[in-house]
């Protein structure tokens, strides 16, 4: 028997016996995303794009995962995950006290308090929010620390909304004093033609929260490990920075500059 045929036969026997790796197959995985531009954008035809969506699917595909996206409101994702109806979801962090495993950080979110500059509100720490009507994003009372969590029972002055365009409309129409929102999201939303209010009014941006680090929650440890390898790979080869730069320099992202910054400390 020719040597090359003998070698092929030996490899085949080893694979059959489980002593050598066979060609790897893609892992099909359902990952939950919440629609919130510019992180996840759902087009009218149902296709998805966005900064977070691209980074997660790129890291996953690099790790040999075939992503089946499931779109749902942010408040529903962790509950679906706990019930086992989702294999993974993003964004997730340890504050959510989830089962399974949370991946390495995919993105750092910059949550801010926004108000109208003409109001000249004195907000330098989260404790100052107790004096105002506040409209926040879903799960803010869990993610932004105990001070914001203590605001939640005060239903008359604190509310959380799933549709963050409502935050833009509430702030610029004077129906709320303060909005708690992630910086990229609020900038994107306020420049949308769907805003329906005058968003040219100068804003004050109160930098009162630490950056919140988010990864992907996975039910299975092995999926988490594989994803981390894919994420590390796209950081090394420059594709992570390429996606980040493209979304952070898009016209809608650049046009939301805020002129006043008040920061704690």
N, C-alpha and C positions, 0 to 999 in steps of 0.2 A: 504493500500500500504506500502511495506517495506520502512524504513527510507532512505536506500541508493538509492532506486529507486526514491523516492521523491526528494532527493538532486540532482540527475542526471537530473531529469526533470526541476527543477528550474534553474540549470546552463544553460541547453539548451535553455530555454525560455529567459533568460537574454542575451545570445549570440545573439539569433535571434532578440531581441529588440535593440541590439547595446549597451547594458549596461555592458557587460563583454567581455574581449578580447578573440577572437578565437585563435586557434593555428596559430602562425605566419608562413607565407609562404616566401620563398626566393624571394628577389627582383632581377630580371634579369637586369644587367646593362652593357652597352657597354663602356669599358674603353680603351682609346687610349694609346699605348705605342710606343716609338721610339726605333728601334734596335740599341743598343749601349752597347757593352760588357764592363765591366761585369754587367752592370745594367739590360739590357734586351738582351738576346741571343736567336736568332732564329735558331734552328737546321735545317738540310736539309729536314727533314720530316715535318717541320712547327711547331713543338712543341717549347714552350717558357720556358726559365729559366732565372736566373739572380738575382742579389741582390735586385734590385728595384721591379722587377716582383714578386718575392717571398714575399716581405714585403707587397706590395699592395694587392695581392690576399689573403694572409693570414689574413690581417686586415679586408678585405672585407668579406671573408667567415665567420670570427668570428662574424661579424655584421649581418650575414644573407643575404649577397649579393652573387649572382651567377654571376661571372665575365665572360663577353664575350669579349675577347681581340681583339682589332683592331690595327694592326701594320702599322705605317706610319712614314715618315720622321719628324723630330722634327719641321721643319719650317711649315709643313702642319697642325700639330695637333691643334694649337690655332685657325687657320682659320676655320678648320672643326668644332671646338667647338663653335666658334662664330656664324657659320651658323646653328647650332643646329643638325648637323649630328652625333655628338658624345655626349653622356650623361656625359662623364667625360674623363679626360686625365691626364697623368703624364709624366714629371715633370712640375709643374706650380708654379708660385709665384706672389705676387702682382705687380711686375714690368711689368708684361704682360698686366695689366689693362683689366682683363677678366670679363665677366658677371658671375652671379651665386656666388658660394662660393668656397673658397680654404680651404682645410682641414688643420689640424695641420701638423707640419713638419714630413715628412716621413724620409728624409735624408738631411744631409748637404753636399753640393758639395764643393770640394776644387779646385777652378780654379787657374791655375798657368800659368806663361809664361815659356816656355822651350827654351833653346838655346844650341848649342854645346859648351862645356867647352873651347875648344881650341880657340874659337872666342873671349873669354873674354869680352863679351858685358856688358856694364854698364847699367843695368836696375834695378832701385830700386823703381820706382813709375810708374803708368800707363802712365804718360805723357812722359816717356822716350821711349815709343813704337813708337812715331812719327818719329824717326830716322831710322826705320828698315822696311824691308818687313815682313809683319805679315800674318800668315794663322791661322784663327780662326774657331771655330765650329759654326754651324748655330745658329742665333739669339744672338750671343755674343755681338753685338752692342746694343742690348736691355738689356741684363742681366748683363753686366759687368760695367755699369755706363757710365756717359756722356763722359768721356775721350776716351773710346773705341768707343762709339757711334760717336764721331767726326772723327774717323779714317775711318768710312764706306764710305763717299763720295770719299775718295782717292782710287779709284778702282785700280790704278796701283800698290799700295804698300800694300793694305789690301784686303783680300778676305775671304769669309766664305765657308766652304765645308760641305756637308751632310755626305760623307763617311770619317770618321776620320782616316782611314788607310792612306788616302792621306796626312794627316798632318805628319804622321810618315815618309812616303817616302820623302816628300818635305824637312823636316828638316835634315834627315840623308844623303840625297843626295846633300844638299847644295842649293836647289832651293828656300828656304825661310830662313830668319834670325831667326825668332821667331815663335813659335807655341803657341797659347792660347788654353789650353785644361784642362779638369778636370783630377785630378791626378790619380784616379783609372782607368779611361778610357785609359789615355795615357800609363800607366804602362802595362795594359793588352794588348793593341794594339802593343806596341813595342816588346813584346815577342811572338807575333804570328808568326807562320811559313809562313804566307801570306805576311809578311812585305816586303820581297824581297830586303832589303837593310841591310847594316852592322849596326845593332843597338847596337853594343858593344862600340861605341864611347862614352866617358864620357859626361854626360849632366850637364848643369847648370839649376837649378830650381829656378826661381825668384818668391818669395812669395809676390806678389804685390796686391792681391785682398782679400777682406774679404770673409769668407765662405758664400755661397749662400744657403739659406734654401728653400727646395722644398716640396710641398705637392701635393695633387690631386685636380684638379679643377672639380667641380660638377655643373651641371645645376640647380639641385634642392637642396634647403637648407636641406630638410629632409634626403637626401642621404648623404650629408656632415656630418650631426650630427651623423647619424648611423655609418659612416666610422670612425669618431673620437672615438666613443665608442669602436669599434673593435680594433683600433690602440692602444688606452690606455690599453685595455685588454691584448694585446700581449706584451706590454712593462712591464706590471705588472707581468705576468706569466713567463717571461724570454724567450719567444720564439723569440721576436724581437732580443735580444742580441745573441741568438743562431744562427740565420740566418746571422747576421752581422759578427759574429766571423768566421763562416764557409767560407764566401766569402772573408773576408779580410786576411785569412791565407792560401788561395789556392795558389798553386805553381806559377801560372801566376801572381797573385797579389804581391807575395813576391819578385819575381825576378826582379822587375823594379826599384830597389833602385837607387836614383840619388845622386852622391857624393858631389855636390856643391849646397849650398843654399845661395841665396842672398835675403835679405828681407828688405823691407822699414822700416825705423826707427831703 
